[in-house]
Amino acid sequence: MLPACGNSLTDGAVASAPAPVIERHIEVKLACPAEMDAPIAPRPVVPDGAELRGNAAGMSWLGEFTAWANGLFGTLLDAQKVCAHG
């Protein structure tokens, strides 16, 4: 045996040592960016006599874009409520 290993533990001593205890703690914190506190501008009001004209493809795109914007608006409102209540 090497002199440096003369005082090392034997295999039996290592096997009888207690297993280490590993403790984990997970904490989840809600972090909202400052922009979530900014007020949302009101929806634009459609003025009397307003007309939209376009071809079928353009009007279809406008409808899809409006639906997409309404979805984002709803998501933003929901997120602001969650952030406000932490």
Rosetta constraint file for C-alpha pairs under 8 A:
AtomPair CA 1 CA 5 HARMONIC 6.71 0.50
AtomPair CA 1 CA 6 HARMONIC 6.74 0.50
AtomPair CA 2 CA 6 HARMONIC 6.50 0.50
AtomPair CA 9 CA 13 HARMONIC 5.91 0.50
AtomPair CA 9 CA 14 HARMONIC 6.55 0.50
AtomPair CA 10 CA 14 HARMONIC 6.52 0.50
AtomPair CA 11 CA 15 HARMONIC 6.26 0.50
AtomPair CA 12 CA 16 HARMONIC 6.35 0.50
AtomPair CA 13 CA 17 HARMONIC 6.48 0.50
AtomPair CA 30 CA 83 HARMONIC 7.59 0.50
AtomPair CA 30 CA 86 HARMONIC 6.52 0.50
AtomPair CA 31 CA 83 HARMONIC 7.90 0.50
AtomPair CA 32 CA 36 HARMONIC 6.56 0.50
AtomPair CA 32 CA 83 HARMONIC 6.04 0.50
AtomPair CA 33 CA 37 HARMONIC 7.94 0.50
AtomPair CA 34 CA 38 HARMONIC 7.30 0.50
AtomPair CA 36 CA 79 HARMONIC 7.58 0.50
AtomPair CA 36 CA 80 HARMONIC 5.73 0.50
AtomPair CA 36 CA 83 HARMONIC 7.36 0.50
AtomPair CA 37 CA 80 HARMONIC 7.05 0.50
AtomPair CA 46 CA 50 HARMONIC 6.70 0.50
AtomPair CA 53 CA 59 HARMONIC 7.68 0.50
AtomPair CA 54 CA 58 HARMONIC 5.73 0.50
AtomPair CA 54 CA 59 HARMONIC 5.79 0.50
AtomPair CA 55 CA 59 HARMONIC 6.14 0.50
AtomPair CA 56 CA 60 HARMONIC 5.97 0.50
AtomPair CA 57 CA 61 HARMONIC 6.18 0.50
AtomPair CA 58 CA 62 HARMONIC 6.17 0.50
AtomPair CA 59 CA 63 HARMONIC 6.20 0.50
AtomPair CA 60 CA 64 HARMONIC 6.30 0.50
AtomPair CA 61 CA 65 HARMONIC 6.00 0.50
AtomPair CA 62 CA 66 HARMONIC 6.07 0.50
AtomPair CA 63 CA 67 HARMONIC 6.26 0.50
AtomPair CA 64 CA 68 HARMONIC 6.15 0.50
AtomPair CA 65 CA 69 HARMONIC 6.09 0.50
AtomPair CA 66 CA 70 HARMONIC 6.10 0.50
AtomPair CA 67 CA 71 HARMONIC 6.24 0.50
AtomPair CA 68 CA 72 HARMONIC 6.37 0.50
AtomPair CA 69 CA 73 HARMONIC 6.12 0.50
AtomPair CA 70 CA 74 HARMONIC 6.22 0.50
AtomPair CA 71 CA 75 HARMONIC 6.19 0.50
AtomPair CA 72 CA 76 HARMONIC 6.07 0.50
AtomPair CA 73 CA 77 HARMONIC 6.25 0.50
AtomPair CA 74 CA 78 HARMONIC 6.21 0.50
AtomPair CA 75 CA 79 HARMONIC 6.15 0.50
AtomPair CA 76 CA 80 HARMONIC 6.15 0.50
AtomPair CA 77 CA 81 HARMONIC 6.36 0.50
AtomPair CA 78 CA 82 HARMONIC 6.41 0.50
AtomPair CA 79 CA 83 HARMONIC 6.14 0.50
AtomPair CA 80 CA 84 HARMONIC 5.99 0.50
AtomPair CA 81 CA 85 HARMONIC 6.39 0.50
AtomPair CA 82 CA 86 HARMONIC 6.04 0.50
